[in-house]
Amino acid sequence: MFQSKPILSQDIWRSDRDILASTSRRDVALHYERARSIFRHSGLSQQDIENLTPKFWDFQFDCKSGRSERIPVAY
């Protein structure tokens, strides 16, 4: 199961960097940086995402994955 705790010490996860409903270039860049961090630490493959594997769902239900980014699922 994906554990988000190891990435929480990264500067990009400080709560003082969060601004709700912001679409500035800086904030968009922060969200992409966070998504990159999550993906690198999750160990998910493209196949996990495409096939909605148990590994994908473990990641989806980890509390950190819902904070800033979520891998969209098309139904």
N, C-alpha and C positions, 0 to 999 in steps of 0.2 A: 504494500500500500504506500502511496506517495505521502511523505511527511513534509509539511511546509515549514516546520520549525527551523531547519538549518538555514533557510534563506532570509529569515526575519531580521538577521543582524546586518543585512545589506542596507546601505544608506537610502536606497530607492524606496524602502518600505517604511521610512519614518512617517508617522501620521501627520506631522506638521507640514508635510509636502502635499497633502491632499486638499484639493479645493473642489467642492461639489459643483457639478454641472459646468465645469470650465472646458472651453474648447480652444484655449490658447495653444500656440505651437509648443510652448514649454510643457504644458500639461499633457498634450497628446503624445509628445516624445516620452514623457514619464510613463505613460500607460504602455507604450510599446516596449520600453526598457523593462518594465515589470513583467510583461508577457514573455519577453525573451528569457528573463531570469527563471520564471516558472517553468517554461518549456525545457530549458537546459537542465534543470534539477529534477524534472518529473520522470525523465526516461521514457516518455511517450514517443511512439513512432507514428509516422503518417498512417500506417495500417491500423494502429490502435484507435486513432481518431476516426478513420473512415469506417471501420467495422464495429465501433462502439464496444470495444472489448472490456472485460472486467477491470483491466488496468486503467482504461479511460474513465470508467465510472468511479473508481477509487479516487482518481484525481478530481473529478467533478464535485464529489461530495466532501473533499477536504475543505475545511473552513477558509483557508487562505485563497483558494482559487476563486472564490466568490467575491473577494474584496474589491478587486480592481478590474480583473479580466476574467473572461470565461470563454472557453473555446465554444463557438457557436455550433449548434447541432441543427441540421436541416432535416425536418421530418417530411 
